[in-house]
Amino acid sequence: MCGRTSCHLPRDVLTRACAYQDRQGQQRLPEWRDPDKYCPSYNKSPQSNSPVLLSRLHFEKCADSSERIIAPMRWGLVPSWFKEGDPSRLQFNTTNCRSDTIMEKRSFKLGSTGAANSPEDWEKVWDNWRLLTMAGIFDCWEPPEGGDCLYSYTIITVDSCKGLNDIHHRMPAILDGEEAVSKWLDFGEVSTQEALKLIHPTENVTFHPISTMVNNSRNNTPECLAPVDLLVKKELKASGSSQKMLQWRTTKSPKKEDPKTPQKAESDVPQWSSQFLQKSLCPTKRGGAGLLERWLRQDKEDEPAAKRPHSQ
């Protein structure tokens, strides 16, 4: 279900949008881990990096679990037990994770929140245009032959709410409000079973259809998020080659017959071809060269007698 997201905010704006209160009630901003890996985009696809909000305790054993960090991670979870040297060889899709099987699969563990401006091919936005916080899980994969660790995540999906059911039967698990976000992230104080109670459909979203241009991940412009009218039919435009052909037919076709003369019944052959073939005494040849040759001969026959060379 969740195959596109958008997070195009500048890094400093995104940081302020993720402001929170710690356990002591102090207003704080999350710190960044590997900030240079964050690339704002209107059209994020699987295997690209997206900002993930998670507890500092995941990285520092003695940290307060209520403190938060933003870390860019690869979308599409690569489990820590994967033994291949290339993550692209993973044989199954981990872009999304169903909430009803999350505890059955060893690929996943709890503890992260994806922050986005809008997800999927149907833009859904938080009321009052706040960040859309989607529940997710992450893992850290270490290459067997050594190298940098790869942090990756997946988005949890649930049954669609009534408003979205006609579009798709699944939707992202949206954490509805700051309290839900805090409970989901604070694994040091909130048990897994308690956190899973936060995963359910929510009606607290608005949405509108957007262009199919998001299907190409290379498209990265504001138009990717602009509303479109599904009732407006797409206007067909002639390609460059078609326009040249139309222009050639307009300027190069033989002269039209006098409208006063009787017209023969139209055939399925284009008019310029049928006029010529009716007058031609040469055997029919295929291809553009044959048509041009016969056309030149016909023009020569139509020349005044004074201009023609005399033959013995």
Helices and strands as residue ranges (DSSP letters): E 5-7, H 11-17, E 20-21, E 27-28, E 31-32, G 35-37, E 41-44, E 49-55, G 56-58, E 68-75, G 87-89, E 96-98, G 99-101, E 110-116, E 118-119, E 122-126, G 127-129, E 132-141, E 150-159, E 170-172, H 178-185, H 192-196, E 205-209, G 212-215, G 222-225, H 240-252, H 271-279, H 288-301, G 305-307
